[in-house]
Amino acid sequence: MRRMLGKPFREASKQDIKKLLDAMEAKGYKPATHEKFRAVLKLFYKIVFGNNEHYPEQVRWVKRKVSKDHYRYSEEISHKE
């Protein structure tokens, strides 16, 4: 994650986090992997930068669940192969 971000987590902005999540989605991981990644990223920021009390602005907007469309698309691809 750190390498994909290209800067220390402390210096990452909301836009940097958006780019990171977009890059992860472009890698073609399964939707469940995206959900876990989002949950870990959000929890990491809460514990390290939010004193385990609140979510910092960089990740407050991140939703842990991936839309059902991602699941459907993933299933369609696996059925075609």
N, C-alpha and C positions, 0 to 999 in steps of 0.2 A: 504494500500500500504506500509506504513512504517513498519508494522509488517512483511509483506512478504519479504521486503528488508532486514530486520535484522540489519540495521545500519542507522545512520542519513543520510538524503539525501545528505548533504554536503560531506560526506565521501564516497559516492557510486561511483564506477568506471564504466566504459563502460561495463565491463563484468558483474558487479552486475545488471545493468539495463537490459542486455540481459537475465540474469537468471530470473529477475522479470517478463519480458514479456513472457518468456517461461512458467513460473509458471501460469501466468494468462491464457494463451492459454490452458494449461492442465486442467483448471477448467471447461471447457465446456461452456463458455459463448457464446452468439451469436456474429457473426462477427461485427455487429453494435456496440456492447458493447466494443469490442476490439478497434475499431476505436476511440470511445469516450475516452477510457482509455489512448490510445496513445497520442491523441490530448491534453488531460488535463496534462499528464505527461510532454510532450514537452513544453507546454506553461508555466507550473509551473517552470521548470528549466530556461526558457528564462527570466521570470519576476524576479525570486528570485536570480538566480546566474548569469544571463547574462545581468543584468541591463536593461532589456526590449529592448535590442539592438541586441543581437545575441544569438544563441543557444550554450550552453556550449558543450564541446567535448563529455560528457557523453550521450547526446541525439541528437546530430547533425545528426547522421546516422539513427535515427528512422523515418520510413515512417508512415504517419498518416493513409493511406488507407490500408485495409486488402485485400489480393489477392482474386480474384474471386473464386479461388479454395476453400477457406474457406466458401464462401457463398454457393457454390454448395454442399459441404460436409454437411453443416448445413441443407440445404433443403432436401438432401437425407435421413438424419437421421429422420427429422420430418415427412417425408412421410412414412417411414417404421413403425413408431409408431402408 
